[in-house]
Amino acid sequence: MSANPELGVCYYPEHWPEELWVSDAQNMIKNGIKWVRIAEFAWSKIEPDPGIFDWNWLDKIVDILGNSGLKIVMCTPTATPPKWLVDQMPDMVALDKNGQARKFGSRRHYSFSHQGYQKESQRITQAVAERYGQNKFVQAWQTDNEYGCHETTYSWCMSSLSEFRVWLKKKYKNIDELNKSWGNVFWSMEYRSFEEIDLPNLTVTEANPSHNFDFRKFSSDQVKNFNSQQVEIINQNSPGRPVSHNYMGHFVEFDHREVSKNLDIVAWNSYPLGNLQNMQIIAREDKQLINDCYNIGDPDFQSYHHDLYRGMGRLWIMEQQPGPVNWAKYNPVPVDGAVRMWTWEAFAHDAEVVSYFRWRQAPFAQEQMHSALMLRDNTPAVGSLEALQVSKEIQMIELPATQKSEVALLHDYEACWITELDGQTEDFHYTRLMLDFYKSVRVNGGSLDIIGKNDDFNGYKLIIIPSFAHLDANIFKKISTSGAKILAGPRTGIKTVNFQIPENLSLEGLGYQVTRVDALPYALPIEVEWKGKKGQLRVWREHGNSSGISEGNSKDGFPVITSGNQGSYLCGWPDENLLRAIMGEQMISAGLKPVTLPEYLRVRQRGNLLFFTNYGKETIEIPDFFRGEIIMGSKNMKQADVTILKLEN
Ligand code: GAL
């Protein structure tokens, strides 16, 4: 995409008196806003009584916004079904793992599997899409809001149960196949028919992991199905206008790649400070980072998600943190310039639109303490000044199309679920591991693509597989014949696709056969030495037989890395510094030129432009290694600065 990116905002006209609407629209325009997202929680206003629609207010605001020059993202309001609907079919709410109903009074109170609710969701989608599908001001759509938020992917209700049985029958055809695949002979768990199968909750001790694994895949398919029902209706009524959904950061409960197959725009909601506080996955030296970056965010978390989601479709940031939020453990004020820097960072990663959440701070209900572009009294908040600055800056710089990166990181939702279901150490966290590997390339100055198992592996110099438990031989063959150098991380190839241990224990070609796993608390690492460098393997350490070249050693007698005829394998989870050093060497041997960046400086290449961001408190200088003309910012960067450098040809 080479057209210049745009700014947007999330707006809730239903919260405000009509007298404000015209001036709101005008002020948005003055603030450089081009897109406005509306109506994702407005069902009770659109249909106050069953079958009685009130379109007046929505028609009016669509006209006002559109006539002011704003493009509208219209949403389906299915994340907040109204009270009358829940009363009509009380069993539409999800049940939690203990079988307790998740009641009306906030949002997302529905089960994806409830067929009655699916029909209602289609009915309201049809009504909204029919009314606005051809409206010239409605230029894009959003389905629902943040699928899965507040732990709503899984429901342990009767609708889930009956749909799960149907899903299993379709997958296994006969019950013997299921029994075999799950290994139900273990503990006499065999079933005689699909009707005997229950959901994997409330068992005495853990349920069979294969049972759980299938329930996760099923639940993910339910999200996909729910979304595709809406997309189909929107496409019929509003052909040619892109459909989006807004995902979250650090959220893996359903397979986003699958859901995205039905979307044009893959959006996510970026809350750097909230995510940093809530992302303390394991007690680790990140405490330093959390202190250093408490008011600016993790230097890699945002870009990791930009790279993850841009691999699934056209990237938008549907909700961008504009100031302090209200929902994290701690909710600090962002450092001056952070909102601008986050916005530019998204554009550096190909975002077409960054849309701030929200226009004006809500004076009532759950999110009163969440900031917005405007204060309650309608005067601009700090974030709006930074947004305005970006809106001017983006007009001055032509952004080139992005190119394929030289490094790819393989990511897989099912692999993540396996690591959760087969935990062994509660400190193993898939996203944390991915982020560590991702960081290790970035601190060496690299830009990455994050890809899935069905993507094209050709054209990369280095493919990193941080962990992929059930990577099968066919996919591995495609990767290993792509011509890229391969670095696989712990737990790769140690399961079959059916969640069993493979006959030959692990993938061949990486020089290691895993025989035992030392699953550790984060606080008890294994000391290792690799090429004269001391370091640690933490959380996960694999014992095994090396059949290739081994590097590094430790007291436990096993190597740090092995290499076979198809790639290299890390036999544990290295600490940050060790991983950085190992990755630097892997990059060199893949023909790349790593460069050591100052601790909190990051760079991302888009076409012939390099975008630098400084997440650190100290002023730093861009290393001389990078040569070209600075077209925005300067070589010396203060915290939250952005510098754009045009590379010499
Ligand atoms: C998002 C959500 C919004 C709002 C926001 C507050 O998760 O989509 O509706 O709640 O968080 O930060």
Residues whose N, C-alpha, C, O or C-beta is under 5 A from the ligand:
A	BS01	GAL	E146 V325
